[in-house]
């Protein structure tokens, strides 16, 4: 059976929290520092959203290039 700590480690790894950040959050859990845990998780969420926006921009630019290329070939 997976312990609560093991589950937390797996979840942290899934969201990209490893190394020092993971250790800090686990230490906060041991200290029952809910406010800091939430602050750190919200910070990570913001980072993920920023990454998502960056990737969305790349997708949009790729779509633009595809459409431009398709349109240039239709004119020929």
C-alpha positions as CSV (number, residue, x, y, z in Angstrom):
1,X,0.0,0.0,0.0
2,X,1.2,3.5,-0.9
3,X,1.7,5.8,2.1
4,X,0.5,9.4,2.1
5,X,4.2,10.5,1.9
6,X,4.8,8.2,-1.1
7,X,1.6,9.5,-2.8
8,X,2.7,13.1,-2.2
9,X,6.1,12.3,-3.8
10,X,4.5,10.7,-6.8
11,X,2.1,13.7,-7.2
12,X,4.9,16.2,-6.8
13,X,7.0,14.4,-9.5
14,X,3.9,14.4,-11.8
15,X,3.7,18.2,-11.6
16,X,7.4,18.6,-12.1
17,X,8.5,19.3,-8.5
18,X,11.8,17.5,-7.9
19,X,14.9,18.0,-5.9
20,X,15.1,20.9,-3.5
21,X,11.6,22.0,-4.2
22,X,10.1,18.6,-3.5
23,X,12.1,18.3,-0.3
24,X,10.9,21.7,0.9
25,X,7.3,20.8,0.3
26,X,7.7,17.4,2.0
27,X,9.3,19.2,5.0
28,X,6.3,21.6,5.0
29,X,4.0,18.6,5.1
30,X,5.8,17.1,8.1
31,X,5.5,20.5,9.8
32,X,1.8,20.8,8.8
33,X,2.5,24.2,7.3
34,X,-0.6,24.2,5.1
35,X,-0.3,27.9,4.2
36,X,3.2,27.5,2.8
37,X,2.3,24.2,1.0
38,X,-0.6,26.0,-0.7
39,X,1.6,29.0,-1.6
40,X,4.2,26.7,-3.1
41,X,1.7,24.6,-5.0
42,X,0.0,27.8,-6.3
43,X,3.4,29.1,-7.4
44,X,3.9,25.8,-9.4
45,X,0.5,26.1,-10.9
46,X,1.3,29.6,-12.2
47,X,4.6,28.3,-13.7
48,X,2.7,25.5,-15.4
49,X,0.2,28.0,-16.8
50,X,3.0,30.2,-18.1
51,X,4.5,27.1,-19.8
52,X,1.1,26.3,-21.3
53,X,0.7,29.8,-22.7
54,X,4.2,29.6,-24.2
55,X,3.4,26.3,-25.9
56,X,0.0,27.7,-27.1
57,X,1.9,30.5,-28.8
58,X,4.2,28.0,-30.5
59,X,1.1,26.0,-31.7
60,X,-0.5,29.2,-33.0
61,X,2.6,30.2,-34.9
62,X,2.9,26.7,-36.3
63,X,-0.8,26.8,-37.4
64,X,-0.1,30.2,-39.1
65,X,2.9,28.8,-41.0
66,X,0.9,25.7,-42.1
67,X,-2.0,27.9,-43.4
68,X,0.5,30.3,-45.1
69,X,2.2,27.4,-46.8
70,X,-1.0,25.7,-47.8
71,X,-2.3,29.0,-49.2
72,X,0.8,29.6,-51.2
73,X,0.5,26.2,-52.8
74,X,-3.1,26.7,-53.7
75,X,-2.2,29.8,-55.7
76,X,0.2,27.9,-57.9
